[in-house]
Amino acid sequence: MSGFRAKAVRAAKFSALIVVGVPLGLIVAAVVWLVFITVASELKWGWVDVPVHYRLTFRVEANGVVYTGTTVVQVTYETQPSYQVVNSPGIAAYFEGQAGCVQLPEEKAICLIPDAQNLSRTSRTWSVANLADRLLSVDGSPTGPKADWRAIFSSNARSVSGSSGIPLDLLPPIVVFENVKTPSSAHLFDPENPEQFLGSGARFLGANIAVSQDTLSVGIEKVLPLLNDPRVTGLLSKAGDPILGETFARMGLAESEFYSSGVCPPAKCYHPSKRRR
């Protein structure tokens, strides 16, 4: 009888070890997996990044002279391995570059904002990535506006090619500075009413987007010296400035609209007087 009791006690202890040990093992395994995922995500193990350069160009005519503004920017299409995807969609398109600006007479300037955050003439602001999807050739699709457009991911980014005019309904915001040294002189340009901003006889001659092999544009501060002024930071506009009443969102004109560097907050990792971290 005592032998039976001993066996029963040993069986009970073994069962207890199983009951306690299995959940503990699962917890340890979960912690190890979480640490692995965190490290893999931080080090970008298995991530795919495909950068594509785009050239945006626009032209205006003022006082009988044609002015051309252009900028080469980059969109990096990124895909994260599915096993690392926890709190994100696992895909992204990161913009890097600066606005395309051209100087006009009498200290004026006009700039196309390729990746606007707050500026818009309508309820929708079109970024470079949006334009490339809808206007360029992807996986052999035709260029130009199309209803059946294809989204660009890292898997097909290398197939993007061609060039296209940008329809007015997809045109990124354009800003006119009455004086390149004065942020409060900025207006949101209306391409359908160019004379209002550039004088009698002025014309907007269109805009274009194209895949480019050129390096990214730099030197915007040469056209807009206000961006190099240490007194000018963050929001360039203030209450009462005309651009506040001209934008759909009415959030004002931010310094970061004119330059951005990938995933970093513009104010921290890109500025004409700073280098990217």
PyMOL commands that set and color helices and strands:
alter all, ss='L'
color gray80, all
select helices_A, chain A and resi 2-42+82-84+128-135+157-159+168-170+183-185+195-198+220-222+225-228+242-246+255-258+266-269
alter helices_A, ss='H'
color red, helices_A
select strands_A, chain A and resi 48-62+65-79+91-98+100-104+108-112+163-165+174-177+186-188+203-212+259-261
alter strands_A, ss='S'
color yellow, strands_A
deselect
rebuild
show_as cartoon
